[in-house]
């Protein structure tokens, strides 16, 4: 299975294997939802290879479709993208979502997800 579960600050977080393909198409976030439901959490830690191929190209619309499906169930997503690993579209920085953040380190991503227990 491409997911593991761990506790961070009293919050259960579902983490995808950084090398696993989880979503091939924008309508594939069901695997993330299933993992979160199984772990009884609303916090997911993902990596670029877990997302659709054009997720970081805002003009593709893939990020919007994926986030809409996860948002319906209140799932917060932190994506770990170390510097230089992803090419973001020029407009990606304009994406404003309370339930998605991109971080350079796993530790920073976990710290942001930890308050998910209050939601």
Residue, then its C-alpha position, 0 to 999 in steps of 0.5 A: x500500500x502506498x500509504x502509512x499512518x503516523x501521529x504528529x502532535x496528537x494528530x493522525x496523518x496519512x502519508x503517501x510513499x514519495x515514490x508512489x503514483x497515487x493519482x494518474x487523473x484529476x478524478x483519482x483522489x479516491x485513494x487518498x480519501x480511502x486512506x484518510x477514512x481508514x485512519x479516521x483523519x482529515x490530514x494527508x501528506x503528499x509528494x509531487x509524484x503522488x499528484x496528477x502530472x499537471x497538478x502544478x500547472x494551474x491552467x490545466x485545472x487538475x489542482x482544482x478538480x483534485x482539491x474540490x474532491x478532497x475539500x468535500x470531505x474536509x481533507x487538508x493536504x500538505x505537499x512536500x516539494x523540496x527546492x528545485x523538484x517541481x516546476x510551478x506554473x507562473x500562476x500557481x502561487x495565486x492558488x488560495x486554499x485553506x486546505x492546501x499548502x506546499x512546503x519545502x520540508x516534511x517537518x514543516x508540512x507536519x507542523x501545519x497539518x497538526x492543527x487539523x484536529x481542531x477542525 
